[in-house]
Amino acid sequence: MGMNKNTVLAWATFIMIIMGIILIGLAIYRYADVAGWGFAAVGIGFFSIAWVFNALKGRM
């Protein structure tokens, strides 16, 4: 039972979503100043990359 391409992309999508939530949570609760905007922007970037990984499942 090896991992095929779709399984790898599914795990990558899951990890990217978790990291995006963590970064946005840090932006909201830990860094309320200007640094929070950077953390939120990176978290949104993680969501967009996860969206691309999800779109690639089944096409590679």
N, CA, C and O of each residue as an XYZ file, in Angstrom:
240
protein
N       0.837     -1.185      0.000
C       0.000      0.000      0.000
C       0.875      1.239      0.000
O       1.116      1.838      1.048
N       1.341      1.616     -1.155
C       2.146      2.824     -1.273
C       1.258      4.046     -1.468
O       0.056      3.951     -1.712
N       1.891      5.160     -1.354
C       1.158      6.407     -1.571
C       1.298      6.806     -3.032
O       2.410      6.932     -3.543
N       0.176      7.003     -3.699
C       0.232      7.463     -5.078
C       0.209      8.995     -5.100
O       0.218      9.639     -4.052
N       0.179      9.563     -6.295
C       0.248     11.023     -6.426
C      -0.943     11.711     -5.784
O      -0.785     12.761     -5.161
N      -2.123     11.144     -5.924
C      -3.309     11.775     -5.355
C      -3.267     11.773     -3.833
O      -3.713     12.730     -3.202
N      -2.739     10.715     -3.241
C      -2.633     10.666     -1.786
C      -1.622     11.695     -1.282
O      -1.851     12.352     -0.267
N      -0.519     11.831     -1.985
C       0.484     12.825     -1.597
C      -0.102     14.228     -1.695
O       0.098     15.047     -0.798
N      -0.820     14.511     -2.773
C      -1.437     15.833     -2.917
C      -2.511     16.063     -1.857
O      -2.669     17.188     -1.382
N      -3.247     15.031     -1.480
C      -4.259     15.171     -0.435
C      -3.607     15.506      0.903
O      -4.083     16.387      1.619
N      -2.522     14.814      1.245
C      -1.819     15.116      2.491
C      -1.200     16.503      2.456
O      -1.225     17.214      3.460
N      -0.647     16.896      1.319
C      -0.064     18.235      1.196
C      -1.135     19.299      1.364
O      -0.898     20.318      2.013
N      -2.316     19.077      0.785
C      -3.424     20.019      0.939
C      -3.844     20.126      2.397
O      -4.069     21.225      2.904
N      -3.950     18.987      3.069
C      -4.349     18.984      4.475
C      -3.338     19.733      5.343
O      -3.722     20.530      6.199
N      -2.058     19.480      5.123
C      -1.022     20.141      5.915
C      -1.005     21.647      5.639
O      -0.832     22.442      6.562
N      -1.182     22.039      4.388
C      -1.193     23.461      4.052
C      -2.388     24.166      4.685
O      -2.259     25.309      5.125
N      -3.546     23.516      4.741
C      -4.713     24.125      5.378
C      -4.478     24.294      6.875
O      -4.808     25.336      7.440
N      -3.912     23.284      7.514
C      -3.625     23.372      8.950
C      -2.638     24.504      9.221
O      -2.836     25.288     10.150
N      -1.581     24.598      8.423
C      -0.591     25.661      8.617
C      -1.203     27.041      8.370
O      -0.879     27.996      9.075
N      -2.079     27.149      7.380
C      -2.754     28.416      7.120
C      -3.617     28.848      8.294
O      -3.631     30.022      8.665
N      -4.336     27.894      8.878
C      -5.168     28.202     10.054
C      -4.294     28.638     11.224
O      -4.635     29.580     11.939
N      -3.160     27.951     11.423
C      -2.262     28.314     12.518
C      -1.706     29.715     12.314
O      -1.659     30.501     13.260
N      -1.290     30.039     11.107
C      -0.723     31.363     10.847
C      -1.754     32.465     11.008
O      -1.449     33.522     11.561
N      -2.963     32.235     10.535
C      -4.006     33.248     10.697
C      -4.391     33.374     12.169
O      -4.678     34.473     12.643
N      -4.398     32.252     12.894
C      -4.654     32.307     14.333
C      -3.582     33.098     15.067
O      -3.893     33.871     15.973
N      -2.319     32.911     14.683
C      -1.249     33.718     15.269
C      -1.445     35.197     14.972
O      -1.222     36.044     15.837
N      -1.863     35.505     13.749
C      -2.081     36.900     13.380
C      -3.187     37.529     14.210
O      -3.110     38.708     14.555
N      -4.208     36.758     14.531
C      -5.343     37.309     15.272
C      -5.030     37.422     16.757
O      -5.280     38.459     17.371
N      -4.483     36.355     17.336
C      -4.381     36.291     18.787
C      -3.023     36.701     19.345
O      -2.959     37.214     20.462
N      -1.941     36.493     18.606
C      -0.614     36.737     19.172
C      -0.032     38.065     18.712
O       0.492     38.829     19.523
N      -0.118     38.343     17.424
C       0.492     39.545     16.865
C      -0.604     40.498     16.397
O      -1.050     40.436     15.251
N      -1.026     41.369     17.288
C      -2.116     42.285     16.959
C      -1.600     43.554     16.282
O      -2.400     44.391     15.864
N      -0.281     43.712     16.167
C       0.272     44.912     15.540
C       0.504     44.670     14.049
O      -0.164     43.830     13.446
N       1.428     45.388     13.464
C       1.665     45.315     12.027
C       2.143     43.927     11.598
O       1.846     43.498     10.483
N       2.878     43.218     12.460
C       3.357     41.879     12.107
C       2.202     40.921     11.845
O       2.344     39.977     11.068
N       1.071     41.155     12.481
C      -0.101     40.311     12.264
C      -0.574     40.329     10.824
O      -1.069     39.322     10.318
N      -0.425     41.470     10.157
C      -0.823     41.551      8.755
C       0.027     40.623      7.897
O      -0.480     40.001      6.964
N       1.304     40.528      8.203
C       2.181     39.627      7.457
C       1.827     38.172      7.685
O       1.793     37.376      6.746
N       1.560     37.823      8.955
C       1.169     36.447      9.253
C      -0.137     36.099      8.546
O      -0.280     34.998      8.014
N      -1.086     37.025      8.537
C      -2.369     36.765      7.874
C      -2.180     36.605      6.369
O      -2.812     35.750      5.749
N      -1.309     37.429      5.779
C      -1.072     37.331      4.336
C      -0.431     35.994      3.973
O      -0.791     35.380      2.969
N       0.516     35.548      4.788
C       1.150     34.253      4.526
C       0.135     33.124      4.713
O       0.136     32.163      3.944
N      -0.732     33.228      5.727
C      -1.772     32.218      5.937
C      -2.722     32.124      4.753
O      -3.116     31.029      4.352
N      -3.091     33.271      4.194
C      -3.957     33.275      3.011
C      -3.212     32.665      1.818
O      -3.811     31.975      0.994
N      -1.910     32.923      1.732
C      -1.101     32.306      0.683
C      -1.075     30.789      0.802
O      -1.128     30.080     -0.203
N      -0.992     30.289      2.048
C      -1.031     28.845      2.258
C      -2.366     28.281      1.787
O      -2.406     27.208      1.186
N      -3.469     28.998      2.056
C      -4.775     28.531      1.580
C      -4.824     28.473      0.059
O      -5.373     27.526     -0.505
N      -4.260     29.470     -0.610
C      -4.311     29.479     -2.078
C      -3.467     28.341     -2.665
O      -3.870     27.726     -3.653
N      -2.309     28.055     -2.073
C      -1.495     26.943     -2.562
C      -2.204     25.616     -2.310
O      -2.144     24.712     -3.144
N      -2.881     25.495     -1.157
C      -3.643     24.282     -0.870
C      -4.773     24.105     -1.884
O      -5.092     22.983     -2.276
N      -5.373     25.215     -2.306
C      -6.431     25.161     -3.307
C      -5.878     24.631     -4.632
O      -6.531     23.829     -5.300
N      -4.685     25.073     -5.010
C      -4.054     24.585     -6.238
C      -3.725     23.100     -6.118
O      -3.967     22.341     -7.057
N      -3.174     22.671     -4.977
C      -2.897     21.251     -4.784
C      -4.168     20.422     -4.906
O      -4.158     19.347     -5.507
N      -5.260     20.921     -4.338
C      -6.528     20.203     -4.421
C      -7.023     20.133     -5.860
O      -7.592     19.123     -6.272
N      -6.811     21.187     -6.615
C      -7.241     21.200     -8.026
C      -6.413     20.245     -8.868
O      -6.899     19.738     -9.879
N      -5.163     19.987     -8.469
C      -4.298     19.115     -9.251
C      -4.574     17.632     -9.026
O      -4.131     16.794     -9.811
N      -5.298     17.302     -7.964
C      -5.572     15.880     -7.704
C      -6.333     15.276     -8.880
O      -7.327     15.844     -9.334
N      -5.877     14.143     -9.369
C      -6.530     13.461    -10.477
C      -6.066     13.926    -11.840
O      -6.390     13.286    -12.840
N      -5.318     15.017    -11.918
C      -4.870     15.538    -13.205
C      -3.412     15.235    -13.485
O      -2.950     15.404    -14.613
N      -2.693     14.797    -12.490
C      -1.260     14.537    -12.694
C      -1.039     13.060    -12.965
O       0.098     12.632    -13.164
